[in-house]
C-alpha cells in the first residue's frame, strides 16, 4: 500500500491526545483495582496489509516510543505531517490506539489539529471504518489526509502539534439550559424543548441562529419573545449585547431593540439555549396589526 511510504526511520512520536472511550462508545466498563494499571498498547496492522519487513522495523520503532494509556481510553498519537505539493493537502501520520479490553470499530468521527499553542489549525471528518477492527490494547498506524479546504493555516506546524477527537461534534447538538430554566421547567417541558432542538435543521459550521419558539403581546403593549439561540461553533460564545428585530408573517418589522446582557449570556459549543427577551412598547411597531402566525427573529444588518 502507498501508506507505507509515508512512514520513515526519521519519524518520531509526538504528543498524544487520549479520551475516555465512553465519549465515543457510551458507558464504559468499570475496571477493578487490579486492572486499573497502565496499559502498553501492542502494534497492530490492518488485516489487508502486507507489510514489508523493513517497514515493520520502522513501525515497531515508533510503537515502542508510545506512552502507556489508562484503561478504557482511545487515543491519537501524533507522528508527522507531510504536505502534498500537488494538492496542498496535509498527510497526517498518527497511531490510533485503544486500551479497551475488547476489539473496537468506529464509524465517522470529526478530528482536528492544534498547534503548539492549542489553536485549531484544521478540522475534518474521517470514516474510521476504513481502519478496520482495532484489537484490544493495540495501536494501529494510519495516515489521515486533511484536505486543503479543511486547513485554517498555510503553515505546517513544526512541532508540538496534536491530532485529537472533536468531542463537541460527537455528542450531537444538545439543549443548553440556564440554571434558572433548569429549576423552573418540569420534565415534560424540558423534553419538549429537546424535541424541538433535535427537529431543527442542522447548523452550518460556525453558524449562530436565532429561532423563535414563543411570543406574547402583553396588556401594557410590551412584546415578550422566547428564542432558541443556536450555536454551531465548536467553542462557547459569549453574548454581551444583542441587537434584535422581530419580523411578522408579512415581513414587517414589529419590534426592534438592543439588549445588554449582564451577566454575559454564555451559549455552549454545539448547543441551543432558550432565552426570553422583553421589548417595551416604545420599541414595538403597530403590534395590534402584527400577524404572528409565522414570525422570525434576526440580528439587523449594519
C-alpha positions in Angstrom: 0.0 0.0 0.0 1.1 3.6 -0.6 0.6 4.2 3.1 3.8 2.6 4.0 5.9 5.1 2.0 4.8 7.9 4.4 6.4 6.3 7.5 10.2 6.8 7.7 13.0 5.9 10.1 13.4 9.6 10.8 9.9 9.9 12.2 9.3 10.4 15.9 6.2 10.1 18.1 4.9 13.4 19.3 2.0 14.5 21.5 -0.7 12.1 22.5 -4.4 13.0 22.7 -6.4 10.5 24.8 -10.1 10.4 25.8 -12.2 8.1 27.8 -13.8 5.6 25.5 -17.3 6.5 26.8 -17.0 9.8 24.9 -17.2 7.7 21.7 -18.9 4.5 22.7 -21.1 5.4 25.6 -20.8 3.9 29.1 -17.5 2.2 29.5 -16.8 -0.9 31.5 -15.5 -0.3 35.1 -12.1 -1.7 35.8 -11.3 -3.4 39.0 -8.4 -2.2 41.2 -6.2 -4.9 39.8 -7.0 -3.8 36.2 -6.5 -0.1 36.9 -2.9 0.0 35.7 -1.0 1.5 32.8 -1.6 -0.3 29.5 1.1 -0.7 26.9 -0.5 -1.0 23.5 0.7 -3.5 21.0 1.4 -2.7 17.4 -1.5 -3.8 15.1 -1.7 -3.9 11.3 -4.8 -3.9 9.1 -5.5 -7.5 8.1 -5.4 -6.5 4.4 -1.9 -5.1 4.7 1.2 -7.0 3.5 3.9 -5.1 5.4 7.5 -5.4 4.2 10.0 -6.5 6.8 11.9 -3.2 6.7 8.7 -1.3 7.2 7.8 -3.5 10.2 11.0 -2.3 11.8 10.0 1.3 11.3 6.5 0.7 12.8 7.9 -1.2 15.8 10.4 1.5 16.5 7.7 4.1 16.6 5.3 1.9 18.6 8.0 1.4 21.2 8.0 5.2 21.8 4.3 5.4 22.7 3.4 6.2 26.3 1.2 3.8 28.2 -2.6 4.5 28.4 -5.0 4.4 31.2 -7.7 1.7 31.0 -10.7 2.3 28.6 -9.0 5.1 26.6 -8.9 5.8 22.9 -6.0 7.9 21.7 -4.4 9.6 18.7 -0.7 9.8 18.9 0.9 12.4 16.5 3.9 11.4 14.4 4.4 13.8 11.5 2.7 16.0 8.8 3.7 16.0 5.2 2.2 18.5 2.8 1.2 17.2 -0.7 3.0 19.6 -3.1 0.5 18.9 -5.8 -2.8 19.3 -3.9 -1.9 21.3 -0.8 -3.5 18.5 1.4 -1.8 17.5 4.7 -1.0 13.9 5.2 -1.0 13.5 9.0 0.7 10.4 10.3 -0.5 9.1 13.6 -1.3 6.0 15.7 -4.9 5.3 16.6 -4.8 3.5 19.9 -7.2 1.6 22.2 -6.6 0.4 25.8 -10.0 -1.3 25.9 -10.1 -5.0 26.8 -12.1 -5.9 23.7 -11.9 -5.1 20.0 -13.4 -1.8 18.8 -14.6 -0.5 15.5 -15.8 3.1 14.8 -17.7 5.0 12.1 -17.4 8.6 11.0 -15.5 10.8 13.5 -14.6 14.5 13.3 -10.9 15.3 14.1 -9.0 18.5 14.5 -5.3 19.5 14.5 -4.0 22.1 17.0 -0.6 23.9 17.0 1.8 24.2 19.9 -0.4 27.0 21.4 -3.6 24.9 21.3 -5.0 26.8 18.4 -7.2 24.8 15.9 -5.4 24.7 12.5 -7.5 22.1 10.7 -10.9 20.3 11.0 -12.3 17.3 9.1 -14.4 14.2 9.5 -13.0 10.7 8.7 -14.5 7.3 8.2 -12.9 5.2 10.9 -14.4 2.1 9.4 -11.6 2.2 6.9 -9.2 1.4 9.8 -10.9 -1.9 10.4 -11.5 -3.6 13.7 -8.9 -2.5 16.3 -7.8 -5.3 18.6 -7.9 -4.9 22.3 -5.0 -2.9 23.8 -3.4 -2.1 20.4 -2.0 0.7 18.3 -2.7 1.0 14.5 -0.6 3.4 12.3 -2.7 5.4 9.9 -2.4 8.5 7.6 -5.3 11.0 7.9 -5.4 13.2 4.9 -6.7 16.7 5.7 -7.9 18.3 2.5 -6.6 21.8 1.7 -10.1 23.4 2.2 -10.2 22.0 5.8 -7.0 23.8 6.7 -7.1 27.0 8.7 -3.5 28.0 8.1 -1.0 27.7 5.3 2.0 26.8 7.5 2.6 23.2 8.5 3.4 23.2 12.3 7.0 22.2 13.0 6.5 20.5 16.5 4.2 20.5 19.5 1.1 19.9 17.3 -1.7 17.4 18.2 -4.4 15.5 16.4 -7.5 14.9 18.5 -11.1 13.8 18.5 -13.7 16.6 18.2 -15.8 15.6 21.2 -18.2 18.5 20.7 -19.2 17.3 17.3 -19.5 13.7 18.5 -22.1 14.3 21.2 -24.5 15.9 18.7 -26.4 19.2 19.1 -27.9 19.5 22.5 -30.1 21.6 24.6 -28.3 24.0 27.0 -30.5 25.1 29.9 -29.6 28.0 32.2 -29.7 27.2 35.9 -32.9 29.2 36.4 -34.6 27.5 33.5 -33.5 24.1 34.8 -35.3 24.8 38.1 -38.4 26.4 36.6 -39.2 23.9 33.9 -40.8 20.5 34.6 -39.6 17.3 32.9 -42.3 17.4 30.2 -41.3 20.9 29.2 -37.6 20.0 29.1 -38.4 17.0 27.0 -40.4 19.2 24.6 -37.5 21.6 24.2 -35.2 18.8 23.5 -37.6 17.5 20.8 -37.7 21.0 19.2 -33.9 21.3 19.3 -33.5 17.8 17.6 -36.1 18.6 15.0 -34.5 21.8 13.7 -32.3 21.8 10.5 -28.6 21.2 11.1 -26.5 24.3 11.6 -23.6 25.1 9.3 -20.1 25.2 10.7 -19.8 28.3 12.9 -23.4 29.4 12.3 -25.3 31.2 15.1 -29.0 31.1 14.6 -32.0 32.6 16.4 -35.2 30.6 16.3 -38.4 31.9 17.7 -40.4 29.4 19.8 -42.9 31.6 21.7 -44.3 35.2 21.6 -46.8 37.0 23.8 -48.2 40.6 23.4 -48.9 41.8 26.9 -51.7 44.1 28.1 -49.3 47.0 28.5 -48.1 46.8 24.9 -44.8 45.1 25.6 -43.8 42.1 23.4 -42.3 39.1 25.1 -40.5 36.6 22.9 -38.6 33.4 23.7 -35.8 32.3 21.3 -33.5 29.3 20.9 -30.0 30.7 20.5 -28.4 28.1 18.4 -24.6 27.9 18.4 -23.0 25.9 15.6 -19.4 26.6 16.8 -17.2 24.1 18.4 -16.5 26.7 21.1 -18.7 28.6 23.5 -20.0 32.0 22.5 -20.4 35.0 24.9 -23.2 37.4 24.2 -22.8 40.8 26.0 -25.0 42.9 23.7 -27.6 41.6 21.2 -29.5 43.7 18.7 -32.7 42.0 17.6 -35.6 42.6 15.1 -38.9 40.7 15.2 -40.5 40.2 11.7 -44.1 39.0 11.3 -45.7 36.8 8.7 -45.9 39.8 6.2 -42.2 40.6 6.6 -42.9 43.7 8.7 -40.5 44.6 11.5 -42.8 44.8 14.5 -40.2 45.2 17.2 -36.5 46.2 17.3 -34.0 47.0 20.0 -30.7 46.1 21.6 -30.4 44.1 24.7 -27.5 44.4 27.1 -26.9 41.0 28.8 -25.5 41.3 32.3 -24.2 38.9 33.3 -22.8 37.8 29.9 -25.0 35.1 28.3 -22.9 32.0 27.5 -24.1 29.6 24.9 -22.1 26.4 25.0 -20.5 24.9 21.9 -22.8 23.0 19.7 -25.9 23.7 21.8 -29.2 25.6 21.7 -30.1 27.8 24.7 -33.6 29.2 25.2 -33.9 32.8 26.4 -36.7 35.3 26.8 -36.5 38.9 25.7 -38.9 41.7 26.6 -39.4 44.5 24.1 -41.0 47.5 25.8 -43.9 49.1 24.0 -41.6 52.0 23.0 -39.6 49.6 20.8 -42.6 47.9 19.1 -44.5 49.0 15.9 -48.2 48.5 15.5 -48.5 45.3 17.3 -52.3 45.4 17.0 -51.9 44.6 13.3 -49.0 42.2 13.6 -49.5 38.7 12.2 -47.7 36.2 14.4 -49.0 33.1 12.6 -45.4 33.0 11.4 -42.6 35.1 12.7 -38.8 35.3 12.9 -36.1 36.9 15.0 -33.0 38.3 13.4 -29.9 40.4 14.0 -30.3 43.5 11.9 -27.7 44.1 9.2 -25.4 47.0 9.9 
